[in-house]
């Protein structure tokens, strides 16, 4: 009979131990779940999403230095597009060139003055010529400041009698202004800009 009581008491001890372990495990799991939930909610609040063409894209924060190659490349592409994309309309030409001049120093103004003096823009208007530029690549060396770059692209010149494709290679340096404006959203300035190659590649007569 005493042996039976001992067996019952041992069984109760095992049940109490099992129950205690189960309660402790439940508390630990619950606490961990709550902690992870709060952390997930905090991380979610720190994420910013941008809607582009109806799609939500997560914006990732980064330092200015991390973005230099991307932003500088876009700055250079935008400048070349504004400077070289021409239509037979005086106001459109002046509008594009005026915007381009905010992105570059006087070296581009010198190029513009030479083209204007040679009557290039007058020929575009009077000859119903359109010109557009496409970028092949931009190489930037960010190891030394100001950053040197070289731009590779193509010019497509459409005349009433022919279509001309030209190489366009330019180089220069790009400096960080540390200030963004409406006219210069990337906050860079192109310096000592020069056209290295602008030779014909193909000429297709109509």
C-alpha atoms as an extended CHARMM CRD file, in Angstrom:
* protein
*
       206  EXT
         1         1  UNK       CA              0.0000000000        0.0000000000        0.0000000000  PROA      1               0.0000000000
         2         2  UNK       CA              2.8380000000        2.3800000000        0.8740000000  PROA      2               0.0000000000
         3         3  UNK       CA              4.4830000000        1.4400000000       -2.4220000000  PROA      3               0.0000000000
         4         4  UNK       CA              1.2920000000        2.4740000000       -4.2340000000  PROA      4               0.0000000000
         5         5  UNK       CA              1.3300000000        5.9030000000       -2.5250000000  PROA      5               0.0000000000
         6         6  UNK       CA              4.9780000000        6.3070000000       -3.5190000000  PROA      6               0.0000000000
         7         7  UNK       CA              4.1140000000        5.5350000000       -7.1400000000  PROA      7               0.0000000000
         8         8  UNK       CA              1.2450000000        8.0940000000       -7.0810000000  PROA      8               0.0000000000
         9         9  UNK       CA              3.4940000000       10.7310000000       -5.4670000000  PROA      9               0.0000000000
        10        10  UNK       CA              6.2210000000       10.0760000000       -8.0710000000  PROA      10              0.0000000000
        11        11  UNK       CA              3.6400000000       10.3460000000      -10.8320000000  PROA      11              0.0000000000
        12        12  UNK       CA              2.4370000000       13.7100000000       -9.4380000000  PROA      12              0.0000000000
        13        13  UNK       CA              6.0500000000       14.9360000000       -9.2880000000  PROA      13              0.0000000000
        14        14  UNK       CA              6.5320000000       13.9840000000      -12.9230000000  PROA      14              0.0000000000
        15        15  UNK       CA              3.2830000000       15.6980000000      -13.8860000000  PROA      15              0.0000000000
        16        16  UNK       CA              4.2560000000       18.8620000000      -11.9480000000  PROA      16              0.0000000000
        17        17  UNK       CA              7.7130000000       18.8530000000      -13.5840000000  PROA      17              0.0000000000
        18        18  UNK       CA              6.2360000000       18.3350000000      -17.0380000000  PROA      18              0.0000000000
        19        19  UNK       CA              3.6680000000       21.0770000000      -16.4280000000  PROA      19              0.0000000000
        20        20  UNK       CA              6.3500000000       23.4820000000      -15.1890000000  PROA      20              0.0000000000
        21        21  UNK       CA              8.5310000000       22.7840000000      -18.2360000000  PROA      21              0.0000000000
        22        22  UNK       CA              5.5360000000       23.2490000000      -20.5450000000  PROA      22              0.0000000000
        23        23  UNK       CA              4.5850000000       26.5560000000      -18.8950000000  PROA      23              0.0000000000
        24        24  UNK       CA              8.1780000000       27.8500000000      -19.0950000000  PROA      24              0.0000000000
        25        25  UNK       CA              8.4390000000       26.8190000000      -22.7470000000  PROA      25              0.0000000000
        26        26  UNK       CA              5.1030000000       28.4990000000      -23.5270000000  PROA      26              0.0000000000
        27        27  UNK       CA              6.2150000000       31.7100000000      -21.7950000000  PROA      27              0.0000000000
        28        28  UNK       CA              9.5120000000       31.7280000000      -23.7070000000  PROA      28              0.0000000000
        29        29  UNK       CA              7.7960000000       31.1180000000      -27.0500000000  PROA      29              0.0000000000
        30        30  UNK       CA              5.1830000000       33.7960000000      -26.3080000000  PROA      30              0.0000000000
        31        31  UNK       CA              7.8170000000       36.3560000000      -25.3030000000  PROA      31              0.0000000000
        32        32  UNK       CA              9.9070000000       35.5900000000      -28.3770000000  PROA      32              0.0000000000
        33        33  UNK       CA              6.8450000000       35.8830000000      -30.6360000000  PROA      33              0.0000000000
        34        34  UNK       CA              5.9180000000       39.2550000000      -29.1180000000  PROA      34              0.0000000000
        35        35  UNK       CA              9.5180000000       40.4820000000      -29.4730000000  PROA      35              0.0000000000
        36        36  UNK       CA              9.7000000000       39.4290000000      -33.1280000000  PROA      36              0.0000000000
        37        37  UNK       CA              6.2980000000       40.9900000000      -33.8280000000  PROA      37              0.0000000000
        38        38  UNK       CA              7.3730000000       44.3420000000      -32.3900000000  PROA      38              0.0000000000
        39        39  UNK       CA             10.6720000000       44.2130000000      -34.2580000000  PROA      39              0.0000000000
        40        40  UNK       CA              8.9530000000       43.3390000000      -37.5170000000  PROA      40              0.0000000000
        41        41  UNK       CA              6.4760000000       46.1700000000      -37.0080000000  PROA      41              0.0000000000
        42        42  UNK       CA              9.3340000000       48.5840000000      -36.2890000000  PROA      42              0.0000000000
        43        43  UNK       CA             11.2270000000       47.5030000000      -39.3900000000  PROA      43              0.0000000000
        44        44  UNK       CA              8.0910000000       47.8530000000      -41.4850000000  PROA      44              0.0000000000
        45        45  UNK       CA              7.5540000000       51.4030000000      -40.2560000000  PROA      45              0.0000000000
        46        46  UNK       CA             11.0710000000       52.3450000000      -41.3120000000  PROA      46              0.0000000000
        47        47  UNK       CA             10.5220000000       51.1990000000      -44.8900000000  PROA      47              0.0000000000
        48        48  UNK       CA              9.4630000000       53.7120000000      -47.4990000000  PROA      48              0.0000000000
        49        49  UNK       CA              7.7080000000       52.6630000000      -50.6750000000  PROA      49              0.0000000000
        50        50  UNK       CA              7.5230000000       54.7170000000      -53.8530000000  PROA      50              0.0000000000
        51        51  UNK       CA              4.7170000000       54.2430000000      -56.3720000000  PROA      51              0.0000000000
        52        52  UNK       CA              6.0970000000       54.1520000000      -59.9310000000  PROA      52              0.0000000000
        53        53  UNK       CA              3.7470000000       53.3100000000      -62.7950000000  PROA      53              0.0000000000
        54        54  UNK       CA              1.2850000000       51.8060000000      -60.3210000000  PROA      54              0.0000000000
        55        55  UNK       CA              3.8940000000       49.5350000000      -58.7270000000  PROA      55              0.0000000000
        56        56  UNK       CA              5.1440000000       49.8450000000      -55.1490000000  PROA      56              0.0000000000
        57        57  UNK       CA              8.9410000000       49.8660000000      -55.0380000000  PROA      57              0.0000000000
        58        58  UNK       CA             10.8510000000       49.9350000000      -51.7700000000  PROA      58              0.0000000000
        59        59  UNK       CA             13.1420000000       52.9180000000      -51.3590000000  PROA      59              0.0000000000
        60        60  UNK       CA             16.4570000000       52.0270000000      -49.7530000000  PROA      60              0.0000000000
        61        61  UNK       CA             18.3220000000       54.6490000000      -47.7560000000  PROA      61              0.0000000000
        62        62  UNK       CA             21.9730000000       55.1640000000      -48.5870000000  PROA      62              0.0000000000
        63        63  UNK       CA             24.6900000000       57.7000000000      -48.0270000000  PROA      63              0.0000000000
        64        64  UNK       CA             25.5880000000       60.3050000000      -50.6220000000  PROA      64              0.0000000000
        65        65  UNK       CA             28.8650000000       58.5040000000      -51.3360000000  PROA      65              0.0000000000
        66        66  UNK       CA             27.0290000000       55.2660000000      -52.1370000000  PROA      66              0.0000000000
        67        67  UNK       CA             24.9380000000       57.0720000000      -54.7370000000  PROA      67              0.0000000000
        68        68  UNK       CA             27.7180000000       59.0380000000      -56.4370000000  PROA      68              0.0000000000
        69        69  UNK       CA             28.2830000000       56.6380000000      -59.3890000000  PROA      69              0.0000000000
        70        70  UNK       CA             24.5530000000       56.3450000000      -60.1200000000  PROA      70              0.0000000000
        71        71  UNK       CA             23.6710000000       60.0180000000      -59.6680000000  PROA      71              0.0000000000
        72        72  UNK       CA             26.7700000000       61.3110000000      -61.4380000000  PROA      72              0.0000000000
        73        73  UNK       CA             26.1010000000       59.0070000000      -64.3870000000  PROA      73              0.0000000000
        74        74  UNK       CA             22.5190000000       60.2300000000      -64.6570000000  PROA      74              0.0000000000
        75        75  UNK       CA             23.6870000000       63.8470000000      -64.3820000000  PROA      75              0.0000000000
        76        76  UNK       CA             26.0710000000       63.3180000000      -67.2850000000  PROA      76              0.0000000000
        77        77  UNK       CA             23.4150000000       61.5660000000      -69.3890000000  PROA      77              0.0000000000
        78        78  UNK       CA             20.8620000000       64.3170000000      -68.7580000000  PROA      78              0.0000000000
        79        79  UNK       CA             23.3480000000       67.0250000000      -69.7260000000  PROA      79              0.0000000000
        80        80  UNK       CA             24.2530000000       65.3220000000      -73.0140000000  PROA      80              0.0000000000
        81        81  UNK       CA             20.5940000000       64.7450000000      -73.8260000000  PROA      81              0.0000000000
        82        82  UNK       CA             19.7330000000       68.4080000000      -73.2290000000  PROA      82              0.0000000000
        83        83  UNK       CA             22.7760000000       69.7160000000      -75.0940000000  PROA      83              0.0000000000
        84        84  UNK       CA             22.6110000000       67.4850000000      -78.1740000000  PROA      84              0.0000000000
        85        85  UNK       CA             18.8960000000       66.7460000000      -78.6240000000  PROA      85              0.0000000000
        86        86  UNK       CA             17.7180000000       69.3480000000      -81.1270000000  PROA      86              0.0000000000
        87        87  UNK       CA             14.5340000000       69.9960000000      -83.0650000000  PROA      87              0.0000000000
        88        88  UNK       CA             13.9000000000       72.5950000000      -85.7980000000  PROA      88              0.0000000000
        89        89  UNK       CA             12.4160000000       75.0540000000      -83.3100000000  PROA      89              0.0000000000
        90        90  UNK       CA             14.3700000000       78.0040000000      -81.8930000000  PROA      90              0.0000000000
        91        91  UNK       CA             12.4780000000       78.0550000000      -78.5850000000  PROA      91              0.0000000000
        92        92  UNK       CA             12.8790000000       74.3090000000      -78.0340000000  PROA      92              0.0000000000
        93        93  UNK       CA             16.6100000000       74.5410000000      -78.7650000000  PROA      93              0.0000000000
        94        94  UNK       CA             17.0930000000       77.4640000000      -76.3930000000  PROA      94              0.0000000000
        95        95  UNK       CA             15.0230000000       75.7820000000      -73.6930000000  PROA      95              0.0000000000
        96        96  UNK       CA             17.1010000000       72.6000000000      -73.8180000000  PROA      96              0.0000000000
        97        97  UNK       CA             20.4210000000       74.4490000000      -73.9120000000  PROA      97              0.0000000000
        98        98  UNK       CA             19.4100000000       76.7540000000      -71.0550000000  PROA      98              0.0000000000
        99        99  UNK       CA             18.6270000000       73.7300000000      -68.8670000000  PROA      99              0.0000000000
       100       100  UNK       CA             21.9100000000       72.0860000000      -69.8960000000  PROA      100             0.0000000000
       101       101  UNK       CA             23.9550000000       75.1200000000      -68.8210000000  PROA      101             0.0000000000
       102       102  UNK       CA             22.8650000000       74.6730000000      -65.1990000000  PROA      102             0.0000000000
       103       103  UNK       CA             24.6620000000       71.3140000000      -65.1710000000  PROA      103             0.0000000000
       104       104  UNK       CA             28.0460000000       72.3510000000      -66.5530000000  PROA      104             0.0000000000
       105       105  UNK       CA             30.6740000000       75.0830000000      -66.2980000000  PROA      105             0.0000000000
       106       106  UNK       CA             31.7130000000       77.5810000000      -69.0000000000  PROA      106             0.0000000000
       107       107  UNK       CA             33.4010000000       74.8550000000      -71.0700000000  PROA      107             0.0000000000
       108       108  UNK       CA             30.0140000000       73.9050000000      -72.5610000000  PROA      108             0.0000000000
       109       109  UNK       CA             29.1940000000       77.5790000000      -73.1690000000  PROA      109             0.0000000000
       110       110  UNK       CA             32.3660000000       77.7920000000      -75.2720000000  PROA      110             0.0000000000
       111       111  UNK       CA             31.2070000000       74.7830000000      -77.3400000000  PROA      111             0.0000000000
       112       112  UNK       CA             27.7820000000       76.3640000000      -77.7360000000  PROA      112             0.0000000000
       113       113  UNK       CA             29.2730000000       79.6950000000      -78.8360000000  PROA      113             0.0000000000
       114       114  UNK       CA             31.4310000000       77.9490000000      -81.4560000000  PROA      114             0.0000000000
       115       115  UNK       CA             28.4210000000       76.0730000000      -82.8790000000  PROA      115             0.0000000000
       116       116  UNK       CA             26.2820000000       79.1920000000      -82.8580000000  PROA      116             0.0000000000
       117       117  UNK       CA             28.9580000000       81.2610000000      -84.5690000000  PROA      117             0.0000000000
       118       118  UNK       CA             29.2810000000       78.5770000000      -87.2370000000  PROA      118             0.0000000000
       119       119  UNK       CA             25.5120000000       78.8320000000      -87.8320000000  PROA      119             0.0000000000
       120       120  UNK       CA             24.8190000000       75.2630000000      -86.7450000000  PROA      120             0.0000000000
       121       121  UNK       CA             21.5870000000       75.9880000000      -84.8990000000  PROA      121             0.0000000000
       122       122  UNK       CA             20.3080000000       78.1630000000      -87.7510000000  PROA      122             0.0000000000
       123       123  UNK       CA             20.9500000000       75.2600000000      -90.1360000000  PROA      123             0.0000000000
       124       124  UNK       CA             18.9690000000       72.9200000000      -87.8520000000  PROA      124             0.0000000000
       125       125  UNK       CA             15.9550000000       75.2410000000      -87.9670000000  PROA      125             0.0000000000
       126       126  UNK       CA             16.1080000000       76.2400000000      -91.6260000000  PROA      126             0.0000000000
       127       127  UNK       CA             16.9220000000       72.7170000000      -92.8140000000  PROA      127             0.0000000000
       128       128  UNK       CA             14.2230000000       70.9810000000      -90.7300000000  PROA      128             0.0000000000
       129       129  UNK       CA             16.8730000000       68.8510000000      -89.0840000000  PROA      129             0.0000000000
       130       130  UNK       CA             16.3170000000       66.8590000000      -85.9120000000  PROA      130             0.0000000000
       131       131  UNK       CA             19.0640000000       65.4610000000      -83.7380000000  PROA      131             0.0000000000
       132       132  UNK       CA             18.9060000000       62.9900000000      -80.8780000000  PROA      132             0.0000000000
       133       133  UNK       CA             21.5620000000       61.3760000000      -78.7190000000  PROA      133             0.0000000000
       134       134  UNK       CA             21.6910000000       57.8790000000      -77.2230000000  PROA      134             0.0000000000
       135       135  UNK       CA             24.1060000000       56.8500000000      -74.4990000000  PROA      135             0.0000000000
       136       136  UNK       CA             26.1640000000       53.6870000000      -74.8700000000  PROA      136             0.0000000000
       137       137  UNK       CA             28.0650000000       53.9750000000      -71.5840000000  PROA      137             0.0000000000
       138       138  UNK       CA             29.5570000000       56.3620000000      -69.0570000000  PROA      138             0.0000000000
       139       139  UNK       CA             32.7930000000       55.5730000000      -67.2310000000  PROA      139             0.0000000000
       140       140  UNK       CA             33.5150000000       57.4780000000      -64.0080000000  PROA      140             0.0000000000
       141       141  UNK       CA             36.6450000000       57.2600000000      -61.8780000000  PROA      141             0.0000000000
       142       142  UNK       CA             35.5820000000       57.9780000000      -58.2980000000  PROA      142             0.0000000000
       143       143  UNK       CA             39.0120000000       57.2530000000      -56.8430000000  PROA      143             0.0000000000
       144       144  UNK       CA             40.1630000000       60.8450000000      -57.3270000000  PROA      144             0.0000000000
       145       145  UNK       CA             38.2610000000       64.0780000000      -56.8550000000  PROA      145             0.0000000000
       146       146  UNK       CA             36.9800000000       65.7980000000      -58.8950000000  PROA      146             0.0000000000
       147       147  UNK       CA             35.8000000000       62.6220000000      -60.6230000000  PROA      147             0.0000000000
       148       148  UNK       CA             36.9310000000       62.1970000000      -64.2180000000  PROA      148             0.0000000000
       149       149  UNK       CA             34.5000000000       60.6850000000      -66.7200000000  PROA      149             0.0000000000
       150       150  UNK       CA             34.2010000000       59.6560000000      -70.3260000000  PROA      150             0.0000000000
       151       151  UNK       CA             30.8900000000       59.5060000000      -72.1720000000  PROA      151             0.0000000000
       152       152  UNK       CA             30.2680000000       57.1620000000      -75.1330000000  PROA      152             0.0000000000
       153       153  UNK       CA             27.2010000000       57.6240000000      -77.2690000000  PROA      153             0.0000000000
       154       154  UNK       CA             25.7160000000       58.0320000000      -80.7220000000  PROA      154             0.0000000000
       155       155  UNK       CA             24.1910000000       61.0450000000      -82.4530000000  PROA      155             0.0000000000
       156       156  UNK       CA             21.3420000000       60.4290000000      -84.8920000000  PROA      156             0.0000000000
       157       157  UNK       CA             20.8860000000       63.3750000000      -87.2570000000  PROA      157             0.0000000000
       158       158  UNK       CA             17.8110000000       63.2240000000      -89.4670000000  PROA      158             0.0000000000
       159       159  UNK       CA             17.8260000000       65.5310000000      -92.5030000000  PROA      159             0.0000000000
       160       160  UNK       CA             15.2140000000       65.6800000000      -95.2900000000  PROA      160             0.0000000000
       161       161  UNK       CA             17.6610000000       63.8940000000      -97.5940000000  PROA      161             0.0000000000
       162       162  UNK       CA             19.6110000000       61.6020000000      -95.2730000000  PROA      162             0.0000000000
       163       163  UNK       CA             20.0570000000       60.0810000000      -91.8180000000  PROA      163             0.0000000000
       164       164  UNK       CA             23.5080000000       60.2990000000      -90.2840000000  PROA      164             0.0000000000
       165       165  UNK       CA             24.7960000000       58.3260000000      -87.3140000000  PROA      165             0.0000000000
       166       166  UNK       CA             27.8180000000       59.8270000000      -85.5750000000  PROA      166             0.0000000000
       167       167  UNK       CA             30.0760000000       58.7160000000      -82.7740000000  PROA      167             0.0000000000
       168       168  UNK       CA             29.9560000000       60.9440000000      -79.7220000000  PROA      168             0.0000000000
       169       169  UNK       CA             32.7570000000       60.6630000000      -77.2000000000  PROA      169             0.0000000000
       170       170  UNK       CA             33.2980000000       63.3610000000      -74.6100000000  PROA      170             0.0000000000
       171       171  UNK       CA             35.2080000000       63.6350000000      -71.3810000000  PROA      171             0.0000000000
       172       172  UNK       CA             35.6010000000       65.9440000000      -68.4360000000  PROA      172             0.0000000000
       173       173  UNK       CA             35.3650000000       66.0960000000      -64.6800000000  PROA      173             0.0000000000
       174       174  UNK       CA             32.3790000000       66.1770000000      -62.3570000000  PROA      174             0.0000000000
       175       175  UNK       CA             32.2900000000       67.9760000000      -59.0230000000  PROA      175             0.0000000000
       176       176  UNK       CA             29.8980000000       67.5410000000      -56.1110000000  PROA      176             0.0000000000
       177       177  UNK       CA             28.2330000000       70.8520000000      -55.2110000000  PROA      177             0.0000000000
       178       178  UNK       CA             26.6190000000       69.3930000000      -52.0650000000  PROA      178             0.0000000000
       179       179  UNK       CA             23.5300000000       71.4100000000      -52.9460000000  PROA      179             0.0000000000
       180       180  UNK       CA             20.5150000000       70.2670000000      -54.9180000000  PROA      180             0.0000000000
       181       181  UNK       CA             18.2820000000       72.7370000000      -56.7170000000  PROA      181             0.0000000000
       182       182  UNK       CA             15.2970000000       72.5550000000      -59.0240000000  PROA      182             0.0000000000
       183       183  UNK       CA             17.5800000000       73.2310000000      -61.9990000000  PROA      183             0.0000000000
       184       184  UNK       CA             20.2710000000       70.8370000000      -60.7640000000  PROA      184             0.0000000000
       185       185  UNK       CA             18.5150000000       68.0070000000      -58.8860000000  PROA      185             0.0000000000
       186       186  UNK       CA             21.6420000000       65.8320000000      -58.5600000000  PROA      186             0.0000000000
       187       187  UNK       CA             23.8290000000       68.6300000000      -57.2020000000  PROA      187             0.0000000000
       188       188  UNK       CA             26.8020000000       67.9960000000      -59.5280000000  PROA      188             0.0000000000
       189       189  UNK       CA             28.6870000000       70.2630000000      -61.9240000000  PROA      189             0.0000000000
       190       190  UNK       CA             30.5220000000       69.1110000000      -65.0560000000  PROA      190             0.0000000000
       191       191  UNK       CA             33.8670000000       70.8460000000      -65.5410000000  PROA      191             0.0000000000
       192       192  UNK       CA             36.4560000000       71.0290000000      -68.3540000000  PROA      192             0.0000000000
       193       193  UNK       CA             34.0720000000       69.2840000000      -70.7160000000  PROA      193             0.0000000000
       194       194  UNK       CA             35.3590000000       68.5320000000      -74.2090000000  PROA      194             0.0000000000
       195       195  UNK       CA             34.1980000000       66.6330000000      -77.2940000000  PROA      195             0.0000000000
       196       196  UNK       CA             36.7860000000       63.9700000000      -78.1750000000  PROA      196             0.0000000000
       197       197  UNK       CA             35.1540000000       62.3410000000      -81.2010000000  PROA      197             0.0000000000
       198       198  UNK       CA             32.1650000000       63.3070000000      -83.3490000000  PROA      198             0.0000000000
       199       199  UNK       CA             32.8130000000       61.4960000000      -86.6020000000  PROA      199             0.0000000000
       200       200  UNK       CA             30.2820000000       59.9200000000      -89.0000000000  PROA      200             0.0000000000
       201       201  UNK       CA             29.6500000000       56.2030000000      -88.6680000000  PROA      201             0.0000000000
       202       202  UNK       CA             26.9410000000       55.6990000000      -91.2670000000  PROA      202             0.0000000000
       203       203  UNK       CA             25.1510000000       57.9170000000      -93.8020000000  PROA      203             0.0000000000
       204       204  UNK       CA             21.8740000000       56.6470000000      -95.2500000000  PROA      204             0.0000000000
       205       205  UNK       CA             20.4620000000       58.6560000000      -98.1330000000  PROA      205             0.0000000000
       206       206  UNK       CA             16.7030000000       58.7470000000      -98.5110000000  PROA      206             0.0000000000
